[in-house]
Amino acid sequence: MLPSAPPGRTSGLVAMTDKEFKRLSEFIHTEVGIKLPSSKKVMVEARLQKRLRQLGKAGYHDYYEYLFSPEGLDAELVQLIDVITTNTTEFFREPRHFEIMTEQTLPLWRKQYSTSRPFRLWSAGCSTGEEPYTLCMVLSEFAARAPGFRFGVMATDISTRVLAMAKNGVYPEERVGKMTLDFKRRYFLRSKDHAKRLVRVVPDIRRLVDFRRLNFMDSFAFPEPLDTIFCRNVMIYFDRATQERLLQKFCTQLLPGGFLFIGHSESLTGMDLPLRQHAPTVYRKI
């Protein structure tokens, strides 16, 4: 979500002061939960330069005056989040999770609900769409072996930029390089212009994902409770108090017996949550 190394600084702008960075980092933490340590100051400066040029602002001070005005707060927050966030993801990232879902959690769900209703899954922090599309492929494969199984996938992110990319479902060909030929043929279309080396998720899979913009710091509630939530490698950018508040919101949306999948570098140790570990980084609501 945040890069480790910034692009080069453009000349002509006065450097952001420590006071300006502190104000901005506190604002971003309050609005979207992302913690920006002082080590990210140069990265934030570099990321904002293009935005300053687009707005015709002479420097960071002018930008802040606009950002914190009533007009700016309404118009600029989404733009700011799109500028400072980077989304790193891939198809079948952390593949063991998909094996656990297919071999363990889906059979448990099917035993309880059979074909009485669709299986409901949320990809929280979906980035450019690789995760929810992977989930749809995995669920489609499961459905082919489980007569009557139906499912729906909701996918959310705070960035309008990555959501637009996700909805389009177009990716560089190398993103699917590790998949089997059979899988690629079943779930992707190659660009007619082979020189572009692009693939697109097939329409039948794209139609299965309901993409929405959502800020984890806002209050949210969905019409129907969820069976499974994937929120992987997102909470690492939040401090522990923010993580726990978010996880409590997740638990409210999750059905008893439902599952939460988190990233392999994340942990719920010591948190007071109605969750029991089912497998490494997989938890079940009790």
TORDOKE-756260 format. One record per atom (N, C-alpha, C): atom name; x, y negated, z; residue number from 0; residue in three letters. Coordinates in steps of 0.05 Angstrom, whole numbers. Layout:
BEGIN
atome:x:y:z:num:residu
CA:X:Y:Z:NUM:Ala
...
This chain:
BEGIN
atome:x:y:z:num:residu
N:16:24:0:0:Met
CA:0:0:0:0:Met
C:17:-25:0:0:Met
N:40:-25:15:1:Leu
CA:58:-47:14:1:Leu
C:86:-37:5:1:Leu
N:99:-51:-13:2:Pro
CA:124:-42:-24:2:Pro
C:147:-46:-5:2:Pro
N:168:-32:-8:3:Ser
CA:192:-35:9:3:Ser
C:211:-56:-2:3:Ser
N:209:-61:-28:4:Ala
CA:228:-81:-39:4:Ala
C:213:-100:-57:4:Ala
N:217:-127:-53:5:Pro
CA:203:-147:-69:5:Pro
C:217:-152:-95:5:Pro
N:202:-163:-115:6:Pro
CA:215:-172:-139:6:Pro
C:231:-197:-133:6:Pro
N:246:-206:-153:7:Gly
CA:263:-229:-148:7:Gly
C:247:-255:-144:7:Gly
N:259:-273:-129:8:Arg
CA:245:-298:-123:8:Arg
C:248:-318:-146:8:Arg
N:226:-331:-152:9:Thr
CA:227:-351:-173:9:Thr
C:237:-378:-161:9:Thr
N:255:-391:-176:10:Ser
CA:265:-417:-166:10:Ser
C:243:-438:-169:10:Ser
N:247:-460:-154:11:Gly
CA:229:-482:-156:11:Gly
C:209:-485:-134:11:Gly
N:205:-464:-118:12:Leu
CA:187:-465:-95:12:Leu
C:203:-466:-69:12:Leu
N:193:-484:-51:13:Val
CA:205:-485:-25:13:Val
C:198:-459:-10:13:Val
N:217:-447:4:14:Ala
CA:213:-422:18:14:Ala
C:191:-425:39:14:Ala
N:176:-404:42:15:Met
CA:155:-403:63:15:Met
C:168:-404:90:15:Met
N:158:-421:107:16:Thr
CA:169:-424:134:16:Thr
C:159:-400:151:16:Thr
N:174:-395:173:17:Asp
CA:165:-374:191:17:Asp
C:138:-379:203:17:Asp
N:132:-404:208:18:Lys
CA:106:-412:219:18:Lys
C:84:-406:199:18:Lys
N:89:-412:173:19:Glu
CA:69:-406:152:19:Glu
C:65:-376:149:19:Glu
N:87:-361:150:20:Phe
CA:84:-332:147:20:Phe
C:69:-321:171:20:Phe
N:74:-330:195:21:Lys
CA:60:-320:219:21:Lys
C:30:-325:216:21:Lys
N:23:-349:207:22:Arg
CA:-5:-355:204:22:Arg
C:-19:-337:184:22:Arg
N:-5:-333:161:23:Leu
CA:-16:-316:140:23:Leu
C:-18:-287:150:23:Leu
N:2:-277:163:24:Ser
CA:2:-249:172:24:Ser
C:-20:-244:192:24:Ser
N:-24:-264:210:25:Glu
CA:-46:-261:230:25:Glu
C:-73:-262:216:25:Glu
N:-76:-278:196:26:Phe
CA:-101:-280:181:26:Phe
C:-107:-253:167:26:Phe
N:-87:-242:154:27:Ile
CA:-90:-217:139:27:Ile
C:-96:-194:159:27:Ile
N:-83:-194:182:28:His
CA:-89:-173:202:28:His
C:-117:-175:212:28:His
N:-127:-199:217:29:Thr
CA:-154:-203:226:29:Thr
C:-175:-195:205:29:Thr
N:-170:-203:180:30:Glu
CA:-189:-199:158:30:Glu
C:-190:-170:148:30:Glu
N:-166:-157:145:31:Val
CA:-166:-131:132:31:Val
C:-151:-110:148:31:Val
N:-139:-117:171:32:Gly
CA:-126:-98:188:32:Gly
C:-97:-92:182:32:Gly
N:-87:-102:160:33:Ile
CA:-59:-96:151:33:Ile
C:-40:-112:168:33:Ile
N:-20:-98:179:34:Lys
CA:1:-110:195:34:Lys
C:24:-117:178:34:Lys
N:32:-143:177:35:Leu
CA:55:-152:161:35:Leu
C:77:-160:179:35:Leu
N:97:-143:184:36:Pro
CA:120:-151:200:36:Pro
C:137:-172:187:36:Pro
N:154:-185:202:37:Ser
CA:170:-207:191:37:Ser
C:188:-198:168:37:Ser
N:194:-171:168:38:Ser
CA:211:-161:146:38:Ser
C:197:-162:119:38:Ser
N:171:-167:118:39:Lys
CA:156:-169:93:39:Lys
C:153:-197:83:39:Lys
N:166:-217:97:40:Lys
CA:162:-245:90:40:Lys
C:171:-251:61:40:Lys
N:195:-241:53:41:Val
CA:205:-246:26:41:Val
C:186:-233:5:41:Val
N:177:-209:11:42:Met
CA:159:-195:-7:42:Met
C:133:-212:-10:42:Met
N:122:-222:11:43:Val
CA:97:-237:10:43:Val
C:102:-263:-7:43:Val
N:124:-276:-2:44:Glu
CA:131:-300:-18:44:Glu
C:131:-294:-48:44:Glu
N:145:-272:-55:45:Ala
CA:148:-265:-83:45:Ala
C:121:-257:-95:45:Ala
N:105:-243:-80:46:Arg
CA:79:-235:-90:46:Arg
C:60:-258:-95:46:Arg
N:63:-279:-78:47:Leu
CA:45:-302:-80:47:Leu
C:52:-322:-102:47:Leu
N:77:-320:-112:48:Gln
CA:86:-340:-131:48:Gln
C:68:-342:-156:48:Gln
N:61:-319:-167:49:Lys
CA:44:-319:-191:49:Lys
C:17:-332:-185:49:Lys
N:6:-326:-161:50:Arg
CA:-20:-336:-153:50:Arg
C:-18:-367:-150:50:Arg
N:4:-377:-139:51:Leu
CA:7:-406:-136:51:Leu
C:7:-419:-163:51:Leu
N:21:-407:-182:52:Arg
CA:22:-418:-209:52:Arg
C:-6:-418:-222:52:Arg
N:-21:-396:-218:53:Gln
CA:-48:-395:-230:53:Gln
C:-66:-417:-219:53:Gln
N:-62:-423:-193:54:Leu
CA:-79:-443:-180:54:Leu
C:-68:-472:-183:54:Leu
N:-44:-474:-194:55:Gly
CA:-32:-500:-197:55:Gly
C:-23:-513:-170:55:Gly
N:-16:-496:-152:56:Lys
CA:-7:-505:-125:56:Lys
C:23:-510:-125:56:Lys
N:32:-532:-113:57:Ala
CA:60:-540:-113:57:Ala
C:77:-523:-94:57:Ala
N:64:-511:-74:58:Gly
CA:79:-495:-55:58:Gly
C:61:-480:-36:58:Gly
N:73:-466:-17:59:Tyr
CA:57:-450:1:59:Tyr
C:40:-466:19:59:Tyr
N:50:-490:27:60:His
CA:33:-508:44:60:His
C:7:-515:30:60:His
N:10:-523:4:61:Asp
CA:-15:-530:-11:61:Asp
C:-33:-506:-13:61:Asp
N:-21:-482:-17:62:Tyr
CA:-38:-458:-20:62:Tyr
C:-53:-453:6:62:Tyr
N:-39:-456:29:63:Tyr
CA:-52:-451:55:63:Tyr
C:-75:-470:60:63:Tyr
N:-71:-496:52:64:Glu
CA:-92:-515:56:64:Glu
C:-117:-506:40:64:Glu
N:-112:-496:16:65:Tyr
CA:-135:-486:0:65:Tyr
C:-146:-460:13:65:Tyr
N:-129:-441:20:66:Leu
CA:-139:-416:30:66:Leu
C:-156:-419:55:66:Leu
N:-148:-437:73:67:Phe
CA:-162:-440:98:67:Phe
C:-184:-461:97:67:Phe
N:-190:-471:74:68:Ser
CA:-213:-489:71:68:Ser
C:-238:-472:67:68:Ser
N:-262:-484:71:69:Pro
CA:-287:-468:67:69:Pro
C:-288:-457:38:69:Pro
N:-280:-473:19:70:Glu
CA:-280:-464:-9:70:Glu
C:-261:-440:-13:70:Glu
N:-237:-443:-2:71:Gly
CA:-217:-422:-6:71:Gly
C:-224:-396:7:71:Gly
N:-235:-397:32:72:Leu
CA:-242:-373:46:72:Leu
C:-262:-357:30:72:Leu
N:-281:-370:16:73:Asp
CA:-300:-356:0:73:Asp
C:-289:-344:-25:73:Asp
N:-271:-359:-38:74:Ala
CA:-262:-352:-65:74:Ala
C:-235:-337:-65:74:Ala
N:-218:-341:-45:75:Glu
CA:-191:-332:-48:75:Glu
C:-184:-306:-34:75:Glu
N:-200:-298:-14:76:Leu
CA:-192:-274:2:76:Leu
C:-188:-250:-15:76:Leu
N:-207:-244:-33:77:Val
CA:-204:-220:-51:77:Val
C:-179:-222:-68:77:Val
N:-174:-246:-78:78:Gln
CA:-150:-251:-95:78:Gln
C:-125:-246:-78:78:Gln
N:-124:-256:-54:79:Leu
CA:-101:-253:-36:79:Leu
C:-95:-224:-30:79:Leu
N:-116:-209:-24:80:Ile
CA:-113:-180:-18:80:Ile
C:-103:-165:-42:80:Ile
N:-113:-172:-66:81:Asp
CA:-104:-159:-90:81:Asp
C:-74:-164:-95:81:Asp
N:-65:-188:-88:82:Val
CA:-37:-196:-92:82:Val
C:-18:-182:-73:82:Val
N:-25:-180:-48:83:Ile
CA:-6:-170:-28:83:Ile
C:-6:-140:-25:83:Ile
N:-27:-126:-35:84:Thr
CA:-29:-97:-31:84:Thr
C:-19:-83:-56:84:Thr
N:-5:-61:-51:85:Thr
CA:5:-43:-72:85:Thr
C:-6:-16:-65:85:Thr
N:-15:-1:-85:86:Asn
CA:-28:25:-80:86:Asn
C:-12:47:-92:86:Asn
N:-1:64:-75:87:Thr
CA:15:87:-85:87:Thr
C:-1:112:-81:87:Thr
N:-6:126:-103:88:Thr
CA:-22:151:-102:88:Thr
C:-15:168:-126:88:Thr
N:-26:192:-126:89:Glu
CA:-22:210:-149:89:Glu
C:-44:232:-148:89:Glu
N:-47:246:-170:90:Phe
CA:-66:268:-171:90:Phe
C:-54:291:-154:90:Phe
N:-72:304:-139:91:Phe
CA:-65:327:-122:91:Phe
C:-42:320:-102:91:Phe
N:-43:295:-92:92:Arg
CA:-23:288:-71:92:Arg
C:-29:304:-46:92:Arg
N:-8:313:-32:93:Glu
CA:-11:330:-9:93:Glu
C:-30:354:-15:93:Glu
N:-21:371:-33:94:Pro
CA:-40:392:-44:94:Pro
C:-51:411:-23:94:Pro
N:-38:415:-1:95:Arg
CA:-48:434:19:95:Arg
C:-76:426:29:95:Arg
N:-82:401:29:96:His
CA:-108:392:37:96:His
C:-130:403:19:96:His
N:-125:405:-7:97:Phe
CA:-145:415:-25:97:Phe
C:-149:445:-22:97:Phe
N:-127:458:-15:98:Glu
CA:-129:487:-9:98:Glu
C:-146:492:16:98:Glu
N:-141:476:37:99:Ile
CA:-156:479:62:99:Ile
C:-186:474:57:99:Ile
N:-191:453:41:100:Met
CA:-219:447:35:100:Met
C:-233:470:20:100:Met
N:-219:480:0:101:Thr
CA:-231:502:-17:101:Thr
C:-234:528:-1:101:Thr
N:-213:535:14:102:Glu
CA:-212:561:27:102:Glu
C:-225:562:54:102:Glu
N:-228:539:68:103:Gln
CA:-237:539:95:103:Gln
C:-261:521:100:103:Gln
N:-258:495:95:104:Thr
CA:-280:476:103:104:Thr
C:-305:478:86:104:Thr
N:-301:482:60:105:Leu
CA:-325:485:43:105:Leu
C:-341:510:48:105:Leu
N:-327:534:52:106:Pro
CA:-342:557:59:106:Pro
C:-357:554:85:106:Pro
N:-346:540:105:107:Leu
CA:-360:535:130:107:Leu
C:-384:518:125:107:Leu
N:-381:497:109:108:Trp
CA:-404:480:103:108:Trp
C:-426:495:88:108:Trp
N:-418:511:69:109:Arg
CA:-437:527:53:109:Arg
C:-452:547:70:109:Arg
N:-439:558:90:110:Lys
CA:-452:577:108:110:Lys
C:-473:563:124:110:Lys
N:-469:538:131:111:Gln
CA:-488:523:147:111:Gln
C:-511:512:130:111:Gln
N:-505:501:107:112:Tyr
CA:-526:487:91:112:Tyr
C:-535:501:66:112:Tyr
N:-520:521:57:113:Ser
CA:-526:536:33:113:Ser
C:-531:516:10:113:Ser
N:-554:517:-3:114:Thr
CA:-560:499:-25:114:Thr
C:-582:479:-18:114:Thr
N:-586:474:8:115:Ser
CA:-608:457:16:115:Ser
C:-604:428:9:115:Ser
N:-579:419:6:116:Arg
CA:-573:391:-1:116:Arg
C:-545:389:-13:116:Arg
N:-539:367:-25:117:Pro
CA:-512:363:-36:117:Pro
C:-491:359:-14:117:Pro
N:-467:367:-19:118:Phe
CA:-444:362:-2:118:Phe
C:-436:333:-6:118:Phe
N:-431:318:15:119:Arg
CA:-426:289:13:119:Arg
C:-397:283:23:119:Arg
N:-381:271:6:120:Leu
CA:-353:266:13:120:Leu
C:-346:237:7:120:Leu
N:-329:225:24:121:Trp
CA:-320:197:21:121:Trp
C:-290:197:19:121:Trp
N:-280:185:-3:122:Ser
CA:-251:179:-7:122:Ser
C:-247:150:2:122:Ser
N:-237:146:26:123:Ala
CA:-235:120:39:123:Ala
C:-207:109:34:123:Ala
N:-205:87:18:124:Gly
CA:-179:77:10:124:Gly
C:-170:92:-15:124:Gly
N:-187:90:-36:125:Cys
CA:-184:108:-59:125:Cys
C:-163:98:-79:125:Cys
N:-153:74:-76:126:Ser
CA:-133:63:-94:126:Ser
C:-142:64:-123:126:Ser
N:-125:73:-141:127:Thr
CA:-132:72:-170:127:Thr
C:-147:97:-179:127:Thr
N:-157:113:-160:128:Gly
CA:-177:134:-167:128:Gly
C:-167:162:-168:128:Gly
N:-140:166:-166:129:Glu
CA:-130:194:-169:129:Glu
C:-142:213:-148:129:Glu
N:-144:203:-123:130:Glu
CA:-155:221:-102:130:Glu
C:-184:229:-107:130:Glu
N:-202:210:-111:131:Pro
CA:-230:218:-115:131:Pro
C:-234:236:-140:131:Pro
N:-219:230:-162:132:Tyr
CA:-221:247:-185:132:Tyr
C:-210:275:-180:132:Tyr
N:-188:276:-165:133:Thr
CA:-178:303:-157:133:Thr
C:-199:318:-141:133:Thr
N:-211:304:-123:134:Leu
CA:-232:317:-106:134:Leu
C:-255:327:-124:134:Leu
N:-263:311:-143:135:Cys
CA:-285:320:-161:135:Cys
C:-277:345:-177:135:Cys
N:-252:346:-186:136:Met
CA:-242:369:-200:136:Met
C:-242:394:-182:136:Met
N:-232:391:-158:137:Val
CA:-232:413:-139:137:Val
C:-260:422:-132:137:Val
N:-278:403:-127:138:Leu
CA:-305:410:-121:138:Leu
C:-319:423:-145:138:Leu
N:-313:414:-169:139:Ser
CA:-325:426:-193:139:Ser
C:-315:455:-196:139:Ser
N:-290:460:-190:140:Glu
CA:-279:487:-191:140:Glu
C:-294:505:-170:140:Glu
N:-298:494:-147:141:Phe
CA:-312:509:-126:141:Phe
C:-341:514:-134:141:Phe
N:-354:494:-146:142:Ala
CA:-382:498:-155:142:Ala
C:-385:519:-176:142:Ala
N:-364:522:-193:143:Ala
CA:-365:543:-213:143:Ala
C:-366:571:-201:143:Ala
N:-356:574:-177:144:Arg
CA:-356:600:-163:144:Arg
C:-378:602:-142:144:Arg
N:-392:580:-137:145:Ala
CA:-412:580:-115:145:Ala
C:-439:571:-127:145:Ala
N:-455:589:-136:146:Pro
CA:-481:581:-149:146:Pro
C:-498:563:-131:146:Pro
N:-508:541:-143:147:Gly
CA:-525:523:-128:147:Gly
C:-511:501:-113:147:Gly
N:-484:502:-112:148:Phe
CA:-469:482:-97:148:Phe
C:-470:455:-113:148:Phe
N:-477:434:-99:149:Arg
CA:-478:407:-110:149:Arg
C:-462:389:-92:149:Arg
N:-453:366:-104:150:Phe
CA:-437:348:-88:150:Phe
C:-438:320:-98:150:Phe
N:-431:301:-81:151:Gly
CA:-429:273:-89:151:Gly
C:-404:262:-76:151:Gly
N:-389:245:-90:152:Val
CA:-365:233:-80:152:Val
C:-368:202:-81:152:Val
N:-364:190:-58:153:Met
CA:-363:160:-56:153:Met
C:-333:153:-52:153:Met
N:-324:132:-66:154:Ala
CA:-297:123:-64:154:Ala
C:-296:93:-59:154:Ala
N:-281:84:-39:155:Thr
CA:-280:56:-33:155:Thr
C:-251:46:-31:155:Thr
N:-248:20:-36:156:Asp
CA:-222:7:-32:156:Asp
C:-228:-23:-28:156:Asp
N:-210:-37:-16:157:Ile
CA:-214:-66:-12:157:Ile
C:-206:-82:-36:157:Ile
N:-189:-70:-54:158:Ser
CA:-178:-84:-77:158:Ser
C:-196:-82:-101:158:Ser
N:-206:-104:-111:159:Thr
CA:-222:-103:-135:159:Thr
C:-205:-95:-160:159:Thr
N:-180:-102:-159:160:Arg
CA:-162:-95:-181:160:Arg
C:-159:-65:-184:160:Arg
N:-154:-51:-163:161:Val
CA:-150:-22:-165:161:Val
C:-177:-8:-170:161:Val
N:-199:-19:-160:162:Leu
CA:-225:-7:-165:162:Leu
C:-232:-8:-195:162:Leu
N:-225:-30:-208:163:Ala
CA:-229:-33:-237:163:Ala
C:-213:-12:-252:163:Ala
N:-189:-7:-244:164:Met
CA:-172:13:-256:164:Met
C:-184:41:-251:164:Met
N:-193:46:-227:165:Ala
CA:-204:72:-220:165:Ala
C:-229:78:-236:165:Ala
N:-247:58:-239:166:Lys
CA:-271:63:-254:166:Lys
C:-265:69:-283:166:Lys
N:-245:57:-294:167:Asn
CA:-237:62:-322:167:Asn
C:-226:90:-326:167:Asn
N:-211:100:-306:168:Gly
CA:-202:128:-306:168:Gly
C:-180:133:-327:168:Gly
N:-165:113:-335:169:Val
CA:-143:116:-354:169:Val
C:-116:116:-340:169:Val
N:-99:135:-347:170:Tyr
CA:-73:138:-333:170:Tyr
C:-51:145:-353:170:Tyr
N:-26:138:-346:171:Pro
CA:-4:147:-363:171:Pro
C:-3:178:-363:171:Pro
N:5:189:-386:172:Glu
CA:5:218:-390:172:Glu
C:22:232:-369:172:Glu
N:44:220:-360:173:Glu
CA:61:233:-340:173:Glu
C:48:238:-313:173:Glu
N:26:224:-308:174:Arg
CA:12:228:-282:174:Arg
C:-1:256:-280:174:Arg
N:-6:268:-303:175:Val
CA:-18:295:-302:175:Val
C:2:316:-310:175:Val
N:27:309:-311:176:Gly
CA:48:328:-321:176:Gly
C:50:353:-305:176:Gly
N:44:353:-279:177:Lys
CA:47:376:-262:177:Lys
C:23:395:-263:177:Lys
N:1:386:-276:178:Met
CA:-23:403:-278:178:Met
C:-19:425:-299:178:Met
N:-34:446:-296:179:Thr
CA:-34:467:-317:179:Thr
C:-47:457:-342:179:Thr
N:-39:469:-365:180:Leu
CA:-51:461:-390:180:Leu
C:-81:464:-390:180:Leu
N:-90:486:-379:181:Asp
CA:-119:491:-377:181:Asp
C:-134:469:-362:181:Asp
N:-122:461:-340:182:Phe
CA:-134:440:-323:182:Phe
C:-135:413:-339:182:Phe
N:-113:407:-352:183:Lys
CA:-112:382:-367:183:Lys
C:-133:382:-390:183:Lys
N:-136:405:-403:184:Arg
CA:-155:406:-425:184:Arg
C:-184:403:-414:184:Arg
N:-188:414:-390:185:Arg
CA:-216:414:-379:185:Arg
C:-224:386:-369:185:Arg
N:-205:371:-358:186:Tyr
CA:-212:347:-344:186:Tyr
C:-201:321:-355:186:Tyr
N:-186:322:-377:187:Phe
CA:-175:297:-388:187:Phe
C:-177:296:-418:187:Phe
N:-179:272:-428:188:Leu
CA:-179:267:-457:188:Leu
C:-153:251:-464:188:Leu
N:-140:259:-485:189:Arg
CA:-116:244:-494:189:Arg
C:-124:221:-511:189:Arg
N:-109:199:-509:190:Ser
CA:-114:176:-526:190:Ser
C:-110:184:-556:190:Ser
N:-128:173:-573:191:Lys
CA:-125:179:-601:191:Lys
C:-99:168:-612:191:Lys
N:-89:147:-600:192:Asp
CA:-63:136:-607:192:Asp
C:-42:150:-590:192:Asp
N:-30:172:-599:193:His
CA:-12:188:-583:193:His
C:13:172:-574:193:His
N:19:151:-589:194:Ala
CA:43:135:-581:194:Ala
C:39:121:-554:194:Ala
N:13:116:-547:195:Lys
CA:8:103:-521:195:Lys
C:12:122:-497:195:Lys
N:11:148:-503:196:Arg
CA:15:168:-482:196:Arg
C:-3:163:-457:196:Arg
N:-29:160:-463:197:Leu
CA:-49:156:-442:197:Leu
C:-69:179:-442:197:Leu
N:-80:184:-418:198:Val
CA:-102:203:-416:198:Val
C:-125:190:-401:198:Val
N:-149:200:-405:199:Arg
CA:-172:190:-390:199:Arg
C:-188:213:-378:199:Arg
N:-197:209:-354:200:Val
CA:-213:229:-341:200:Val
C:-239:233:-357:200:Val
N:-248:257:-360:201:Val
CA:-271:263:-377:201:Val
C:-296:249:-365:201:Val
N:-315:242:-381:202:Pro
CA:-339:228:-371:202:Pro
C:-354:243:-350:202:Pro
N:-356:270:-352:203:Asp
CA:-371:285:-333:203:Asp
C:-360:282:-305:203:Asp
N:-333:279:-302:204:Ile
CA:-321:275:-276:204:Ile
C:-323:246:-267:204:Ile
N:-319:227:-286:205:Arg
CA:-321:198:-279:205:Arg
C:-349:192:-268:205:Arg
N:-370:205:-279:206:Arg
CA:-397:199:-271:206:Arg
C:-403:209:-242:206:Arg
N:-386:227:-232:207:Leu
CA:-391:238:-206:207:Leu
C:-382:220:-183:207:Leu
N:-366:199:-189:208:Val
CA:-355:183:-168:208:Val
C:-370:156:-166:208:Val
N:-378:149:-142:209:Asp
CA:-391:124:-137:209:Asp
C:-370:105:-125:209:Asp
N:-359:87:-141:210:Phe
CA:-338:69:-131:210:Phe
C:-351:44:-119:210:Phe
N:-341:36:-96:211:Arg
CA:-351:12:-82:211:Arg
C:-328:-3:-69:211:Arg
N:-331:-30:-67:212:Arg
CA:-311:-45:-51:212:Arg
C:-320:-45:-22:212:Arg
N:-300:-40:-4:213:Leu
CA:-306:-40:24:213:Leu
C:-282:-48:40:213:Leu
N:-286:-66:59:214:Asn
CA:-265:-75:77:214:Asn
C:-269:-59:103:214:Asn
N:-249:-44:112:215:Phe
CA:-251:-28:136:215:Phe
C:-257:-45:161:215:Phe
N:-250:-71:160:216:Met
CA:-254:-87:184:216:Met
C:-283:-97:186:216:Met
N:-298:-94:165:217:Asp
CA:-327:-101:166:217:Asp
C:-342:-79:180:217:Asp
N:-366:-86:189:218:Ser
CA:-385:-65:198:218:Ser
C:-396:-51:173:218:Ser
N:-398:-25:174:219:Phe
CA:-409:-11:152:219:Phe
C:-425:13:161:219:Phe
N:-445:20:146:220:Ala
CA:-461:44:152:220:Ala
C:-473:53:125:220:Ala
N:-473:79:122:221:Phe
CA:-483:91:97:221:Phe
C:-510:104:102:221:Phe
N:-527:104:81:222:Pro
CA:-554:115:84:222:Pro
C:-555:143:95:222:Pro
N:-536:160:87:223:Glu
CA:-535:188:96:223:Glu
C:-508:194:108:223:Glu
N:-508:209:130:224:Pro
CA:-482:217:142:224:Pro
C:-466:235:123:224:Pro
N:-439:235:128:225:Leu
CA:-421:248:110:225:Leu
C:-411:275:121:225:Leu
N:-404:293:102:226:Asp
CA:-394:319:110:226:Asp
C:-364:319:112:226:Asp
N:-350:303:96:227:Thr
CA:-321:302:96:227:Thr
C:-312:274:89:227:Thr
N:-291:265:103:228:Ile
CA:-278:240:97:228:Ile
C:-248:245:92:228:Ile
N:-239:235:69:229:Phe
CA:-210:234:63:229:Phe
C:-201:205:68:229:Phe
N:-183:201:87:230:Cys
CA:-171:174:90:230:Cys
C:-141:180:95:230:Cys
N:-126:180:74:231:Arg
CA:-98:190:76:231:Arg
C:-78:168:68:231:Arg
N:-58:164:85:232:Asn
CA:-37:145:80:232:Asn
C:-47:116:77:232:Asn
N:-68:110:91:233:Val
CA:-78:83:92:233:Val
C:-73:71:120:233:Val
N:-78:87:141:234:Met
CA:-77:77:168:234:Met
C:-48:71:177:234:Met
N:-28:80:162:235:Ile
CA:-1:74:169:235:Ile
C:5:44:168:235:Ile
N:-12:28:154:236:Tyr
CA:-8:0:152:236:Tyr
C:-23:-16:174:236:Tyr
N:-36:-1:192:237:Phe
CA:-51:-14:214:237:Phe
C:-37:-9:240:237:Phe
N:-41:-27:260:238:Asp
CA:-31:-21:286:238:Asp
C:-49:-1:300:238:Asp
N:-40:10:323:239:Arg
CA:-54:32:335:239:Arg
C:-83:25:344:239:Arg
N:-86:1:354:240:Ala
CA:-113:-7:363:240:Ala
C:-132:-9:339:240:Ala
N:-122:-19:316:241:Thr
CA:-139:-21:292:241:Thr
C:-145:7:282:241:Thr
N:-125:25:282:242:Gln
CA:-130:53:274:242:Gln
C:-152:66:290:242:Gln
N:-151:62:317:243:Glu
CA:-171:76:334:243:Glu
C:-199:64:329:243:Glu
N:-201:38:325:244:Arg
CA:-227:26:320:244:Arg
C:-238:37:293:244:Arg
N:-221:39:273:245:Leu
CA:-229:49:247:245:Leu
C:-238:78:249:245:Leu
N:-223:95:263:246:Leu
CA:-230:123:266:246:Leu
C:-256:127:281:246:Leu
N:-261:109:300:247:Gln
CA:-287:110:314:247:Gln
C:-310:105:294:247:Gln
N:-306:86:276:248:Lys
CA:-326:81:255:248:Lys
C:-329:105:237:248:Lys
N:-307:118:230:249:Phe
CA:-309:142:213:249:Phe
C:-325:164:228:249:Phe
N:-320:167:253:250:Cys
CA:-334:188:268:250:Cys
C:-364:182:269:250:Cys
N:-372:157:270:251:Thr
CA:-400:150:269:251:Thr
C:-413:158:243:251:Thr
N:-398:157:221:252:Gln
CA:-409:163:194:252:Gln
C:-408:193:189:252:Gln
N:-393:208:205:253:Leu
CA:-388:237:200:253:Leu
C:-408:254:215:253:Leu
N:-419:274:201:254:Leu
CA:-437:293:214:254:Leu
C:-423:310:235:254:Leu
N:-436:318:256:255:Pro
CA:-423:338:274:255:Pro
C:-416:363:257:255:Pro
N:-392:373:261:256:Gly
CA:-381:395:245:256:Gly
C:-368:386:220:256:Gly
N:-369:360:213:257:Gly
CA:-356:349:189:257:Gly
C:-326:346:193:257:Gly
N:-312:342:171:258:Phe
CA:-283:343:172:258:Phe
C:-271:316:164:258:Phe
N:-249:309:177:259:Leu
CA:-233:285:170:259:Leu
C:-205:294:162:259:Leu
N:-196:286:138:260:Phe
CA:-169:292:128:260:Phe
C:-153:266:129:260:Phe
N:-130:266:142:261:Ile
CA:-112:243:143:261:Ile
C:-85:250:130:261:Ile
N:-68:230:126:262:Gly
CA:-43:234:113:262:Gly
C:-23:249:131:262:Gly
N:-4:263:119:263:His
CA:15:280:135:263:His
C:33:263:152:263:His
N:36:237:147:264:Ser
CA:52:220:164:264:Ser
C:36:206:185:264:Ser
N:10:212:187:265:Glu
CA:-7:199:206:265:Glu
C:-14:218:229:265:Glu
N:-23:207:252:266:Ser
CA:-28:223:275:266:Ser
C:-51:211:292:266:Ser
N:-67:228:304:267:Leu
CA:-88:219:322:267:Leu
C:-81:224:351:267:Leu
N:-57:232:356:268:Thr
CA:-49:240:383:268:Thr
C:-54:218:403:268:Thr
N:-67:225:425:269:Gly
CA:-72:206:447:269:Gly
C:-97:189:443:269:Gly
N:-111:192:421:270:Met
CA:-135:175:416:270:Met
C:-159:189:428:270:Met
N:-178:174:438:271:Asp
CA:-202:184:450:271:Asp
C:-224:185:429:271:Asp
N:-225:207:414:272:Leu
CA:-243:210:392:272:Leu
C:-258:237:393:272:Leu
N:-282:239:383:273:Pro
CA:-297:264:383:273:Pro
C:-288:283:361:273:Pro
N:-262:288:360:274:Leu
CA:-250:304:339:274:Leu
C:-232:326:351:274:Leu
N:-233:350:338:275:Arg
CA:-215:372:346:275:Arg
C:-199:380:322:275:Arg
N:-173:385:326:276:Gln
CA:-156:392:304:276:Gln
C:-164:419:293:276:Gln
N:-167:420:266:277:His
CA:-174:445:253:277:His
C:-149:457:240:277:His
N:-132:439:229:278:Ala
CA:-107:447:216:278:Ala
C:-89:422:217:278:Ala
N:-64:423:211:279:Pro
CA:-47:399:211:279:Pro
C:-60:377:194:279:Pro
N:-65:354:207:280:Thr
CA:-77:330:194:280:Thr
C:-105:334:184:280:Thr
N:-118:355:194:281:Val
CA:-147:360:188:281:Val
C:-162:363:214:281:Val
N:-183:347:218:282:Tyr
CA:-197:346:243:282:Tyr
C:-227:351:238:282:Tyr
N:-240:363:258:283:Arg
CA:-269:369:256:283:Arg
C:-284:354:279:283:Arg
N:-306:342:271:284:Lys
CA:-322:327:291:284:Lys
C:-336:347:309:284:Lys
N:-335:342:336:285:Ile
CA:-348:360:355:285:Ile
C:-373:347:366:285:Ile
